[in-house]
Amino acid sequence: MPRVFVVSALPAVRAGLRALLGLAGDLTVVGEADRLDGSDGIVVAPMPEVVVLDPPERDLTELVGIDRFAGRAGLVVLGPVIGDERLPMMLAGRAWGYVPRVAEADQLVAAVRAVAAGLLAVDPILGEHLLAVGEAAVPEAPPDRANGEELTAREREVLQLVAEGLANKTIAGRLGISEHTVKFHVAGLLAKLGAGSRTEAVHLGARRGLVAL
């Protein structure tokens, strides 16, 4: 099960996050700290797969310490955060998510699962502007039509489950189809979205309103 570490300066927020994440049977909260820079003396061992961060003062200053604090763990940032347009650059090469502080348990858990699987999980409304910044050089494609073809209903279902961080075998069981068929659908939706990876497919799908986080 993915190991999750919670960081917030507020004890009540840490307790709330632990409670929300505890509702999921496939995540393990392995610890908490009030700062990401390790100044409180907390040693994270073993390293978590995902850190859920409630940034103090709602800024990104603490992000400079994440490599030292948690290695290459994925990061879910609770927003809105001042200067969040810098998130794509600051977290390049790392799986990450950006969800509202008021997110329901289902959205938070889905984001953590996706990041644990190496995916991007950005709330469509909260992160609309930074996705636009990150793709400013990419020609706009009409919704659902990256390469002139619409996603089928089944491809949309598969894309949603990929965004939730599920493996092909699990998706197959969820939809009652073979793992080979899931691979076929994944290949199809990658081609139609013009994506080179599952992560990019989720990124593009979220931007076009095809994925609910």
ABEGO torsion letter per residue (X at the ends): XBBBBBBBABAAAAAAAAAAAAABAABBBAEBBABAAGAAGBBBOBBBABBBBBBBGGBAAAAAAAAAAAEABBBBBBOBBBGAAAAAAAABGBBBBBBBAABBAAAAAAAAAAAAAGBBBBBAAAAAAAAAAAAAABBBBBBGBAAGBBBBAAAAAAAAAAAAGBBAAAAAAAAGBBAAAAAAAAAAAAAAAGBABAAAAAAAAAAAGABBX
